[in-house]
Amino acid sequence: MRAFDSERFAEPPTHIAIIMDGNGRWAKARGLPRAAGHQRGAEAVRVAVESCGKLGVSYLTLYAFSSENWKRPPSEVDDLMALLRHYLTREVNVLHGNGVRLRFIGDRASLAGDIKSLIEEAETKTRANAGLTLTVAINYGSHNEILGACKRIARAVSEGALSSDSITEDVFEDFLDTANMPPPDLLIRTSGEQRLSNFLLWQLAYSELVFTDTLWPDFTKRSLEEAVGEYHGRDRRYGTRRG
């Protein structure tokens, strides 16, 4: 992939979304427990956030835990939740100090009470920040998100708060978890997998997709720059025909 050239490309993508994949394979290749891969992956999150801030990206959305991830072994789920607690306890003040606004999307109902409280505290503390908006998808699945939006719209129509004739794409998007956010310009998926895995299916309709063989724990600032360089080499037509 080509590297991002800040002199040639004055504007970075406004919104980058990342499916962080490969923690387990990274650990297995080194004879380490999967928890070690997740811990190293958390360090890669820090690098990605810092790198996006330096590049001038306005929104970064990370797929941290899908609604299907509950099917993993209980010990691994416990490790992931412990890591989330650690991140919410130790990293929020650093992010806040750097002007990062934190948002979380996904179904919080199945999360432990202390995690829900930490999420709410993080969102409240960083709400007024004007820097990078970091959105973390936890217990998230796009099918559930779209279904939930449909239910909320149906309820609004039945209560007379919304007319069925007034439902447009823009109105529908207001009922999604990502309301008030622009759609991703660029989706990056690490570890060589080339699928969306139920992530932001509505929002990614016209996003550029970049797949890299790099495992997430090995994802660096250079990796991000290469993906952005690939993005800038694309001809974005949003469904229109080439002239």
Residue pairs with C-beta under 8 A, 6 or more apart in sequence:
1 210
1 212
1 226
1 227
1 229
1 230
2 226
2 229
2 230
2 232
2 233
3 222
3 225
3 226
3 229
4 12
4 55
4 224
4 225
4 226
4 228
4 229
4 232
5 229
6 55
8 232
9 228
9 229
9 232
11 56
12 55
12 56
12 57
12 228
13 57
13 184
13 185
13 186
13 228
13 231
14 57
14 58
14 59
14 182
14 185
15 57
15 58
15 59
15 60
15 61
15 181
15 182
15 183
15 184
15 185
15 186
16 52
16 57
16 59
16 60
16 61
16 184
16 185
16 186
16 187
16 188
16 224
16 228
17 60
17 61
17 62
17 63
17 184
17 186
17 187
17 188
17 199
17 200
17 203
17 204
17 207
18 48
18 60
18 61
18 62
18 63
18 187
18 188
18 189
18 190
19 63
19 187
19 188
19 189
19 190
19 193
19 196
19 197
19 199
20 41
20 44
20 45
20 62
20 63
20 64
20 190
20 216
20 219
21 189
21 190
21 191
21 193
21 215
21 216
22 37
22 190
22 191
22 192
22 214
22 215
22 216
22 217
22 218
23 34
23 37
23 38
23 40
23 41
23 215
23 216
23 217
24 34
24 37
25 37
25 191
25 215
26 37
26 40
26 41
26 215
26 216
26 217
26 218
27 33
27 34
27 35
27 36
27 37
27 38
27 40
28 34
28 37
30 36
34 76
34 79
35 76
35 79
35 83
37 217
38 79
38 80
38 83
39 83
40 217
41 216
41 217
42 83
42 86
42 87
43 217
44 216
44 217
44 218
44 219
44 220
45 62
45 87
46 91
47 219
47 220
47 221
48 60
48 62
48 219
48 224
49 60
49 95
49 100
49 132
49 134
50 221
51 221
51 224
51 225
52 60
52 132
52 224
53 98
53 100
53 131
53 132
54 221
55 224
55 225
55 228
57 132
58 132
58 133
59 132
59 133
59 135
59 181
59 182
59 184
60 132
60 133
60 134
60 135
61 105
61 134
61 135
61 136
61 137
61 178
61 181
61 184
61 200
62 134
62 135
62 136
62 137
63 137
63 140
63 197
63 199
64 84
64 136
64 137
64 138
65 80
65 84
65 106
65 137
65 138
65 139
65 140
66 137
66 139
66 140
66 141
66 197
66 198
66 199
67 106
67 107
67 139
67 140
67 141
67 144
67 198
68 141
68 197
68 198
69 77
69 80
69 139
70 77
70 110
70 139
72 80
81 112
81 115
84 115
84 138
85 114
85 115
85 118
88 115
88 118
88 119
88 121
88 122
89 118
92 102
92 118
92 121
92 122
92 125
92 126
95 102
95 126
95 134
96 125
96 126
96 129
98 131
98 132
99 129
99 130
99 131
99 132
100 126
100 129
100 131
100 132
100 133
100 134
101 126
101 127
101 128
101 129
101 130
101 131
101 132
101 133
101 134
102 122
102 123
102 125
102 126
102 134
102 135
102 136
103 123
103 133
103 134
103 135
103 136
104 119
104 122
104 123
104 135
104 136
104 137
104 138
105 135
105 136
105 137
105 138
105 140
105 145
105 177
105 178
106 137
106 138
106 139
106 140
106 141
106 145
106 177
107 139
107 140
107 141
107 144
108 116
108 119
108 138
108 139
110 139
111 119
111 138
111 139
119 138
133 181
135 178
135 181
137 199
140 177
140 199
141 198
142 196
142 198
142 199
142 200
142 201
142 202
143 198
143 201
145 176
145 177
145 202
146 176
146 201
146 202
148 175
149 172
149 175
149 176
152 175
153 162
153 167
153 171
153 172
153 175
156 162
157 163
157 164
157 167
162 171
173 179
173 202
176 202
176 203
178 200
178 203
183 203
183 204
183 205
183 206
183 207
184 200
184 203
184 204
184 207
185 207
185 208
185 231
186 207
186 208
186 210
186 227
186 228
186 231
187 196
187 199
187 200
187 204
187 207
187 208
187 209
187 210
188 210
188 211
188 212
188 224
188 227
189 195
189 209
189 210
189 211
189 212
190 212
190 214
190 215
190 216
190 219
191 212
191 213
191 214
191 215
191 216
192 211
192 212
192 213
193 211
194 211
196 204
206 236
206 238
206 239
208 230
208 231
208 234
208 236
210 227
210 230
210 231
212 219
212 223
212 226
212 227
214 223
235 242
